[in-house]
Amino acid sequence: MKDLKLVLSTLFLLIITLFNAQIKNPVKFKFDVVSVGKDEYEAVLTGTIEDKWHIYSQDLPPDSGIPTEFKITSKQGIQLLGKVQELGKKHDEFSEAFGAQIVYYSNKVVFKQKFKPKDATKPATITAEIMYQTCNDRVCLAPNTLEFEKQIEGIKTVASTENVDNTKDTVYEVAPAGQVGTVLKPTNIESPAVAKQDGLKINSLDFKNPLTNCGTAQQKPANDNWLVLGLGFLGGLIALLTPCVFPMIPLTVSFFTKGNKDKAKGKRDSFIYGFFILLIFVLLSIPFHIIDGISGNIFNQISTNIWLNLFFFAIFLFFALSFFGYYEITLPSSIANKSSKAEEAGGLIGVFFMALTLVIVSFSCTGPILGSLLGGVVAGATNVPTLLTFALAGFGLAWALVFGLLALFPQALQSLPKSGGWMNTVKVVLGFIELALALKFLSKADLVSKTFLLKRELFIGLWIIIAIGLVIYLFGKIRFPHDDKNPKISLGRRILGVFGIVFVVYLIQGLIPSEKPKLQLLSGILPPLNVSYFHKEEDGILGLKPYHNYFEAIEVAKKENKPVLIDFTGYGCENCRKMEEFVWSQDDILPILQNDVIVASVYVDDKEELPENEQIKIDMGEGQMKKVKTIGDKWSLFQQVNFNNNSQPHYVLVTPDQKVINSPVSGYMPKEDFKKFLKCGIEYYKNK
């Protein structure tokens, strides 16, 4: 059996060196060596990165992303001067998946290393090597290792070399076995599936044509802009129910519809009034765009800064106490007075200042709601200015529609509930919500600082206490300053109280140790699964014990007559962890992985070195060399050649005789898409 595995592994290594598929290459590198005087030089490697892609910095915490490694060597001998510098558009943010602070670069990155030849009088060949990983919001490509060479003669340098995305089918001349670091040179081949080498025909594995195309349709990822717009709209509707805004609805609508002799003009002005409300809220987002233009990573810094997260935690507590009725948050009265006086100008200007006055005087109720909404958006730190614009637009749109529709149908005013104590109940409920959300910022500060004091179970316990407090309040057992002395417990309060009890029961299950993650509805708020009193590193992935060698998985699949799920993954792949935590763990997915397939999780960033006789170099031309040195390199090239893909996560279902069942799928995807992919492929295999 060992001999058979050795033969298969050797054949596999030969095959992956014979083909180069059309692989996405989002980064183009240019290498230069420049003289900086006094027999000193500077090696400069410039990377141009496509839009929406990034590569990691050299400085990353352990067990997070794949740090970039850049080094300069020469057979003639050089002395390195100082450390490698990296320059570019830097992003510094906290990763929920990794539970650590990560740094990466987008658009362009430059690595510089100063050095001095040991013998400045002789020519020297300078070799630059970079190992890096490229990612976007959905997938990470396999780590890539490239080499560049440049001759120096005194202060002269040869022309720079630049890597080009070569998409032509190529085959590499295989050197005799046992030669370490052999250079393989590309030559044209007759077809992408068959190549001749020294009279020996080598056939690639049958991975080119799937047996069926069923189960491969994937939904497009949701547009965060529209989701945030919807959340902003919901926040605006809630704000309308507060004591600061609700009583003003009938007064304002009546002013336009009854206080104007020209009814048509009154309705028109009310619509303009609504439009100005929307415009004012949208205009509030402009400063964020200006700030982003000045410092593109400022929102990343805000979302991951320990002290700012503690500040937001304190602010949310301040908001909560305000909603509880212990004090009010108001803007200076002089601002409202000036805006109110400007209403006398009449016409469009007067209507505009009426809208502005409404926004100002309602700030004591809308401020905390807007603060929570905007704080949540900033915490995401992804395209923040645009998301803030959508959030504020949604908030203003809710107000504009309500005022506009009521002006069009003023008789609907009679259906509105009368002002009363229920509005204060709305404020207090919002106060409890603010209190719960404050813990999110405290948790972020705890994770970024790596103190890990606020464990997942402690966080859930605090939420349970807050939820119980809300339930007790809704049933009238506790009161706040502005509540009636003898409050009437309405049906609405009782219903909300029951929902609160259900929520407490839901939270309690998160305190019980389990092999599967729970409370996934709160996955963006709770601390990560590994920040837990019960987590152990040796637990594996959800209790699964995947094979990490494709050939071993194939042998097991033959014995058990099951298809193999090839999981192209990476230790530094954030989207891979998301798939495992939020999709694999589902009750209707995990049993399939446990019982119906053999899982082969091959890590394309595994840094364990291959045996010396399997290590090779591939000459990509233009002075660029690609190394196949580690186990990760091997699986990465295996994926690229056979599946024309180098992204992770990437999933492939194959039969034990190594035929692809249905078209592979990539990236983080909804559970139903992954389930459809699995079930269709498995059913086809069973019925074939």
C-alpha angles and dihedrals in degrees: 000000000000090000090051091051090048091052092047092047092049092048090048092052091050092049096050090052091053098063138050113189128198100279128182109252109183095173127066117192130205121192126204137168116205132184116242096182136261092065088300126130138188124219110212123192113185120194122197109202125201120240116283093016129102142178126218127253124249089249112069130143117255117273094022129090127339108273118222114248120203123177139165124215139166133191088219090058131253137195115228115224114209127324132311112276121212123199133180145081099333125202119194114186144143117256115214091198094053096033089223144094112267132190125204141161132232134191096008139006131182126199118197131187125177119212143165125219113238089226110030092183095067131066115255137194112229115205120199120194126188128183113190145150126224121211142171131187093284110030144016121219120226115275111269130207119201134178130204129188132203133175121225126196112180105305094340124105130187121241115291121260125224129195116237127203098249109199100172121112109259139175127206127225106242115222123216114289117265098037107125118220093007114180114232115204122206121241131173117272134205097239138352092249105045130041134177120223120176089336093307117121112216118193120204120231113275095261100120102081121040118219091232138006097216125126099020104108110118128196118240114253115264118263107245091202093066093042091054090045088056092048090049090050090051090049090051092052091050091049089054089063095058123102092249095060112019097069090052094059098078092037093053096042091047090051091059099037102036104021094059122074091210102066093191091052090047092055091045091052091049090055090048087049090055091047091052090051089054091046093051093053092047091049089057088070095058095086089058091057090050092050091048090051090054096045116013096194099044094108091051088052091048093050094048103035111112096214095044091051089051088049091052089048089055092045092053090050087051090051092048094053089048091055090047086061103248092124140344129245109222137165118239109288090230090069092054091045093053092047092048092050091051089061088076090073088083127204121059092331091056092049090049092054091047088058091046091050090053091052092048100046092045092054094103089068102027096044096073092042092050090043091054092047094047093042090054091051094048090048088062091055095197118125087333102177093054092045090049090053091052092046093051091042090054091049093050092042091060091055094043093052094047094050092041097048093045089051089052092046105028091167087073088071088077089062095056115104117252120257114264148118092317089076091060088049088057090053094049092048088052088051091059090048090051089051091053094046091050088069090062091066092044088052092050091053089048093051096045092049089047091227089126092197095136098066121190093256093048090050090051090047092055090049089052090054091049092048091049089050089053092050092049090050094049090054090052100249094124131032137202129213098274098039121110114262091236103027119194110234100224126201089254092057091048092051091049089048091054090050088051091054090050089050091052090053089049091052094048092066088063089066093060116089112244139166089231125062116251137197091043090164085072097042093121093052108038122077114266120278093253092059091076140114089235104044119116124183093221092060090092123206110331090319092303119130104204122191114248095202119069094209093052089051090051092053091050090046090055091054095046096035094232132133119251122240106210107207109195100200142148139218088234096044111118095186090051090058090048091053091050094047101039105026111022090047094059116116093240094046107041095060089054091054091046099046114017106044142034107238117219108187105188115187114219091194097051104137097198107121123243119237109282094249090058097050113104142164124224118210105222092181128241089075092296121131127192116206127213097193108129138048087253091056089052096053091041092056090043089057094044097049100042102035104026088233137105103180130111136254094038122161128201129177114209135175121241088258088057104254121140110244101197136355113292122247130217141201134013109324140172116277094246092056092051091045091050090051092050100043095046093051094044094048091049090052093049093049100041 
